[in-house]
Structure formats: C-alpha cells, structure tokens
Amino acid sequence: MGLRYELHYWPSIQGRGEFVRLAFEASDTDYTDVARGQRLPRQGMPTLLSWRDDETLLTPPFAPPVLQHGKRVIAQTAAILMYLGPRLGLVGRSEGHRLWTQQIQLTIADAVTEAHDTHHPISGSLFYEDQKAEALKRAKNFRENRLPKYLAWFEAILRRNKSNARAGRLHLVGGSMSYADLSLFQLVDGCLYAFPNAASAALRDAPLVLRLHDEFSRHKRLQAYLRSDRRIAFNEDGIFRRYPELDR
C-alpha cells in the first residue's frame, strides 16, 4: 500500500483547496481531507495547523492548501498539482506538455486571485463592507475587461489544440484530461456562481470554454463528486462570492 495523500485545507470553503480535491476526485484517488475529519484521530483543525508550529520543518508552508505525502510537505495550489499531475495521470509525459500545463495552471491562479479581489480589493483582513466602494470599481473592471480577456485566451488554447478535432471531450493540452482542465472547470463554475450575469455573457464569446465546463460537469467521477456531500457548496466565505451589486 502506497503513502496516503493528506490535504490540509479549511473545512468550510472550497477555496484554493478545491482545485486539489478535483484532481483527486477525477482520478479516483484515495485521499484524506484532514480538517474535515473532526472526530477522527490525527485529523481536524488542530492537525491542519500543526505544520505552522513545527519548528523542525525545514520547508514550512506559508498557508493552506498544503499537501502531505509521506515526508513531503508541499504548499501552493499550482505546485501541489505539478507534483500530483504525473502521479495521478493528469499531465502529459513530455516535458513540453508538462510545462505548458503548468503555465496554464499559473494563469488560472492569476484569474482566481482577480476574482477574489473583486470583493476584497484592499485587504483580506478587512470585511467586504469596509471596502465596498472599491469593490464595486474592481468588480466592474473584472466583469468588463479581465474576465473576457482570460476566457478569450482559454478559448484560443482550446481552438488551437489539434487533438480536440478528433476528441469526444475538449482538453487544454493534448487529448487527455489534465489538472489544468479541472482547474478551468472550477474557475468557470466559480465565476458562474459569483457573477452569473457577467460570466454568462462573457462565455457567449467563449463557446469552447463553456463546452469544456459542461462536459466536465458530466464526467462520471466528477458528477458523482459534485452531487455528494464531499463537495462544499459555494458560499460567501470563499474565493467566489455572490454579491448581486458586483454583477450589475
């Protein structure tokens, strides 16, 4: 039996940890969502935060998500997925495919940060209500400029990927599922929750991106996960938050 994957992330939000959860779920990989096992030994919130006080750890993470795999402790969503990709069969074998997949993932991370900053444009330590005026301005720019620009780039990638001409399901890299596909699904899903009007309008100009999202929502293992209680619902504590005034 191999080493178990342990994901350390907040138990009540999807957040950045969800991108890692999707990789595990889509690849049918057994893992422990540490903080959500409140009644189990060596799990729950104290275990989640134990790395913070471990002065013997030479590579301390800055913040969750954190992946522990044996003696390896890895933080940052993109770095975790880069590590998991070849182990879970979620990245191509060639160096070119791996670099390209990671480049896409890092761009998705940029888009996720911009989506978050629509409701917290000044500081994550302030309440939304304390920066609402600035959030209205930031959200307007995200809706009208940044989100369409990101979606246009993903659309171009899907259009230029020659493997998609003969594939039953669209992919960003080559002809098989990668962690970047799953992360783009999550980005689109989050934007449709937080900005239903703006995201729906922007996706009309990115039909391949919308198709990828819809196809992956019907992926057998993902569909089972999305309908299960393992999938935390979007809420107003996570990255993607629905404030109607930011979607006008």
C-alpha positions as CSV (number, residue, x, y, z in Angstrom):
1,M,0.0,0.0,0.0
2,G,1.4,3.4,-1.0
3,L,1.7,6.5,1.0
4,R,-1.6,8.3,1.6
5,Y,-2.2,11.8,0.3
6,E,-3.3,14.2,3.0
7,L,-4.8,17.5,2.0
8,H,-4.7,20.3,4.6
9,Y,-7.3,23.0,3.9
10,W,-10.1,24.9,5.6
11,P,-13.1,22.6,6.2
12,S,-15.9,25.0,5.3
13,I,-15.0,26.5,2.0
14,Q,-13.9,25.3,-1.5
15,G,-11.2,27.9,-1.9
16,R,-7.9,27.0,-3.4
17,G,-8.0,23.6,-1.9
18,E,-10.9,22.7,-4.2
19,F,-8.5,22.6,-7.2
20,V,-6.6,19.8,-5.5
21,R,-9.8,18.0,-4.4
22,L,-10.9,17.9,-8.0
23,A,-7.7,16.3,-9.1
24,F,-8.1,13.5,-6.5
25,E,-11.8,13.0,-7.2
26,A,-11.5,13.0,-11.0
27,S,-8.6,10.5,-10.9
28,D,-10.4,8.3,-8.3
29,T,-7.5,8.7,-5.9
30,D,-7.9,8.0,-2.2
31,Y,-7.0,11.0,0.0
32,T,-7.7,12.4,3.4
33,D,-9.3,15.9,3.7
34,V,-7.6,16.4,7.1
35,A,-9.5,19.3,8.6
36,R,-12.9,17.8,7.8
37,G,-12.2,14.7,9.9
38,Q,-13.1,16.4,13.1
39,R,-13.9,13.2,15.0
40,L,-11.0,11.1,13.8
41,P,-7.6,10.8,15.4
42,R,-4.8,13.0,13.9
43,Q,-7.4,15.0,11.9
44,G,-9.4,18.1,12.4
45,M,-8.4,21.8,12.7
46,P,-5.5,21.2,15.2
47,T,-3.9,18.8,12.7
48,L,-4.4,21.2,9.9
49,L,-2.5,23.9,11.7
50,S,0.2,21.7,13.2
51,W,2.7,22.4,10.5
52,R,2.6,26.1,11.5
53,D,4.2,25.4,14.9
54,D,6.5,22.6,13.7
55,E,10.0,24.2,14.0
56,T,11.7,21.0,12.8
57,L,10.1,21.5,9.3
58,L,12.8,23.0,7.0
59,T,10.3,23.9,4.2
60,P,7.4,25.4,6.2
61,P,4.3,26.3,4.1
62,F,3.1,29.9,4.2
63,A,-0.6,29.0,4.1
64,P,-3.0,26.2,3.1
65,P,-3.6,24.4,0.9
66,V,-0.8,22.0,2.0
67,L,-0.3,18.5,0.7
68,Q,1.5,16.0,2.8
69,H,2.7,12.8,1.1
70,G,5.0,10.8,3.3
71,K,7.8,13.2,4.3
72,R,7.0,15.7,1.6
73,V,5.1,18.8,2.6
74,I,4.1,21.0,-0.4
75,A,2.2,24.2,-0.5
76,Q,0.8,26.5,-3.2
77,T,-2.0,25.0,-5.4
78,A,0.0,25.1,-8.7
79,A,3.0,23.4,-7.0
80,I,0.8,20.7,-5.5
81,L,-0.9,20.0,-8.9
82,M,2.5,19.9,-10.6
83,Y,3.6,17.3,-8.1
84,L,0.4,15.3,-8.4
85,G,0.0,15.5,-12.1
86,P,2.3,12.7,-13.2
87,R,1.4,10.6,-10.2
88,L,-2.4,10.8,-10.9
89,G,-2.1,10.6,-14.6
90,L,-3.3,14.2,-15.0
91,V,-0.5,15.6,-17.2
92,G,1.3,14.5,-20.4
93,R,4.5,12.6,-20.4
94,S,6.6,15.0,-22.4
95,E,8.4,18.0,-20.9
96,G,6.6,20.3,-23.3
97,H,3.2,19.1,-22.2
98,R,4.1,19.4,-18.5
99,L,5.5,22.9,-18.9
100,W,2.5,24.1,-20.9
101,T,0.0,22.6,-18.4
102,Q,1.8,24.3,-15.6
103,Q,1.8,27.6,-17.5
104,I,-2.0,27.4,-18.0
105,Q,-2.4,26.5,-14.3
106,L,-0.5,29.5,-13.2
107,T,-2.6,31.7,-15.4
108,I,-5.8,30.2,-13.9
109,A,-4.3,31.1,-10.5
110,D,-4.0,34.7,-11.6
111,A,-7.6,34.7,-12.7
112,V,-8.7,33.2,-9.3
113,T,-6.8,35.9,-7.5
114,E,-8.5,38.6,-9.6
115,A,-11.9,37.1,-8.9
116,H,-11.2,37.1,-5.2
117,D,-10.0,40.7,-5.3
118,T,-13.4,41.9,-6.6
119,H,-14.8,41.6,-3.1
120,H,-11.6,42.2,-1.2
121,P,-9.6,44.8,-3.3
122,I,-7.8,46.4,-0.4
123,S,-7.1,43.8,2.2
124,G,-8.2,40.2,3.0
125,S,-8.2,41.2,6.7
126,L,-11.0,43.8,6.2
127,F,-14.7,43.0,5.9
128,Y,-16.3,43.3,2.5
129,E,-18.4,46.1,3.8
130,D,-15.3,48.1,4.7
131,Q,-14.1,48.2,1.1
132,K,-17.4,48.0,-0.8
133,A,-16.9,51.2,-2.8
134,E,-13.5,49.9,-4.0
135,A,-15.0,46.5,-4.7
136,L,-17.7,48.0,-7.0
137,K,-14.9,49.6,-9.1
138,R,-12.8,46.5,-9.1
139,A,-15.7,44.2,-10.0
140,K,-16.7,46.4,-12.9
141,N,-13.2,46.1,-14.4
142,F,-13.2,42.3,-13.8
143,R,-16.6,41.9,-15.5
144,E,-15.9,44.1,-18.5
145,N,-12.2,43.6,-19.1
146,R,-10.3,41.0,-17.2
147,L,-12.8,38.0,-17.3
148,P,-13.4,38.3,-21.0
149,K,-9.6,38.6,-21.6
150,Y,-8.9,35.4,-19.6
151,L,-11.7,33.5,-21.3
152,A,-10.6,34.6,-24.8
153,W,-7.1,33.2,-24.0
154,F,-8.5,29.8,-22.8
155,E,-10.8,29.8,-25.9
156,A,-7.8,30.3,-28.2
157,I,-5.9,27.4,-26.5
158,L,-8.9,25.0,-27.0
159,R,-9.3,26.1,-30.6
160,R,-5.6,25.6,-31.4
161,N,-5.3,22.2,-29.7
162,K,-5.3,19.9,-32.7
163,S,-6.2,16.9,-30.6
164,N,-9.7,18.5,-30.0
165,A,-10.6,18.0,-33.6
166,R,-11.0,14.2,-33.0
167,A,-11.7,14.1,-29.3
168,G,-15.0,13.3,-27.7
169,R,-14.2,15.7,-24.9
170,L,-12.3,19.0,-25.1
171,H,-8.9,19.4,-23.4
172,L,-6.5,22.2,-23.0
173,V,-3.4,20.1,-23.5
174,G,-3.2,17.1,-25.8
175,G,-6.0,14.6,-26.0
176,S,-6.5,13.6,-22.4
177,M,-7.6,15.1,-19.1
178,S,-5.1,17.2,-17.2
179,Y,-5.3,19.1,-13.9
180,A,-5.5,22.3,-16.0
181,D,-8.8,21.1,-17.5
182,L,-10.2,20.5,-14.0
183,S,-9.0,23.9,-12.7
184,L,-10.6,25.7,-15.7
185,F,-13.8,23.9,-14.9
186,Q,-13.6,25.2,-11.3
187,L,-12.8,28.7,-12.4
188,V,-15.8,28.9,-14.7
189,D,-18.0,27.2,-12.2
190,G,-17.0,29.8,-9.6
191,C,-17.5,32.7,-11.9
192,L,-20.9,31.5,-12.9
193,Y,-21.8,31.4,-9.2
194,A,-20.3,34.8,-8.3
195,F,-21.1,36.6,-11.5
196,P,-24.0,34.8,-13.2
197,N,-24.9,37.7,-15.4
198,A,-21.3,38.7,-16.4
199,A,-19.9,35.2,-16.7
200,S,-22.8,34.0,-18.9
201,A,-22.4,37.0,-21.2
202,A,-18.6,36.5,-21.4
203,L,-19.0,32.8,-22.1
204,R,-21.1,33.5,-25.2
205,D,-17.9,34.7,-26.8
206,A,-16.0,31.6,-25.5
207,P,-18.2,28.7,-26.5
208,L,-15.4,26.1,-26.3
209,V,-14.7,27.1,-22.7
210,L,-18.4,26.7,-21.9
211,R,-18.4,23.4,-23.6
212,L,-15.4,22.2,-21.6
213,H,-17.1,23.2,-18.4
214,D,-20.3,21.4,-19.3
215,E,-18.5,18.3,-20.5
216,F,-16.5,18.0,-17.3
217,S,-19.6,18.6,-15.2
218,R,-20.9,15.4,-16.7
219,H,-17.7,13.5,-16.2
220,K,-18.7,10.3,-14.4
221,R,-16.5,10.6,-11.3
222,L,-16.8,14.4,-11.2
223,Q,-20.5,14.3,-11.4
224,A,-20.7,11.9,-8.5
225,Y,-18.4,14.2,-6.5
226,L,-20.3,17.3,-7.4
227,R,-23.5,15.7,-6.2
228,S,-22.0,14.3,-3.0
229,D,-21.6,15.9,0.5
230,R,-17.9,15.9,-0.1
231,R,-18.4,18.9,-2.4
232,I,-18.7,22.0,-0.2
233,A,-21.2,24.4,-1.6
234,F,-20.1,27.8,-2.8
235,N,-20.6,30.4,0.0
236,E,-19.7,33.9,0.9
237,D,-16.6,32.9,2.9
238,G,-14.7,31.5,-0.1
239,I,-13.0,32.9,-3.1
240,F,-16.1,33.1,-5.3
241,R,-18.8,35.1,-3.6
242,R,-22.1,36.2,-4.9
243,Y,-22.8,39.8,-4.1
244,P,-25.5,41.0,-6.6
245,E,-24.3,44.6,-6.6
246,L,-21.0,43.4,-8.0
247,D,-22.7,41.7,-11.0
248,R,-24.6,44.7,-12.4
